[in-house]
Amino acid sequence: MADLQDDPHTATAAVGPGSLGVEDVPAPATARGSLERAATLLSVHPVADGCNTLVWTLRQSPYHDIDTPDAGVDTDIPRLRAGGVGAQFWSLLTPREAAAPDQVVSDTLEQIDVALTLMRRYPDSLGLALTADDLADARNRGRIASFLGPVPGRTLTDSLGALRAFHALGVRIVAPAGAPWAEDGLTAFGHEVIKEMNRLSMLVDLTGCPTVAACQLAGASKAPVIISNTAAAALNPHPGNVTDEVLLALRAAGGLAMVTFDTARTGDSLHAVADHVDHVRAVAGPAGVGLGAAFGSEPGRPRPAGLTDPSGYPRLIAELLDRGWSEADLSLLTWGNAQRVLRDAEFTARAAQRRRTA
């Protein structure tokens, strides 16, 4: 059944040179050819976007309608579909880094509630996804598969029970950055967290982890780890960008680094973003690169020209086609690598469940 669900299906989004939403602009004939190829590819291998912060934005505006385009936020269903997005990881991280642990837990639970309400409000467009099969099934039904997470590792507060409670609520990704059990290397409790995440098929998100901690986490996890939104530190030494050392650790662990669309981290143009995607692929390998734009914010956050909202995805794919990327490698970038990481995590979980109980 899983193999059948993984088969390419009909288009899940109306993508194409004439359906690129608010970013639609005339293009030269050669560019139109690449855009048409990009649209065709995305109709079969849509984007599995590793990061969108819309849930936090909607928490501030709970009655905002994402079924229609609105200049007040950069993400809505029409632009997700115009960009060929078939799966979305909805970030549940909170911007209140200095908040007390109980406030972080409260904020996270409220965001889970907002996210679940979002799924119920738009059932024809968004489908809660818990497994890799759900990812494929949502695509085949014309919905955007919606994964919950990451949640902050700080929310666990020395409790594996809290981790299992988040799993029961549908969360499938945890970000250890800033958690006392992973800040200066994994503590004994930190090792137990990673083992339990492996048993539950929850992904470890290394976003924001320093190099030493990231490499240690990648080595400690039996399942592939991800970095849900990042860029190459070798091209831009921004503190949020990932070093080649970490990319090599990801490659060895079968992990996935998902490139963001953020001017401060990538540069101010589509070409600059493509440079980061190229570099991550060169170091982490074709199976180690994905896309995690980190859309979902209110207008004003600097974005690279041509990639100011999800409708710009076909432009990036067209640029990579022009750079000589094969359609096979592009299908891994957009969809295949995310699906493979989820499947590998589930395989690891089945093996761990035979060895370890809750």
Secondary structure, DSSP 8 states (H G I E B T S, - for coil): -HHHHHS--S-SS--STT--GGG-----HHHHHHHHHHHHHHHHS-EEEEEE-HHHHHHHSTT--TTS--TTSS--HHHHHHTTEEEEEE----S-TTS-HHHHHHHHHHHHHHHHHHHHH-TTTEEE--SHHHHHHHHHTT-EEEEE--EEGGGGTT-HHHHHHHHHTTB-EEE-TT-TTTTTS--HHHHHHHHHHHHHT-EEB-TT--HHHHHHHHHH-SS--EEEEE-BTTT---TTSB-HHHHHHHHHHT-EEEE---HHHH-SBHHHHHHHHHHHHHHH-GGGEEE---B-S-TTS---BT-SSGGGHHHHHHHHHHTT--HHHHHIIIIIHHHHHHHHHHHHHHHHHHH---
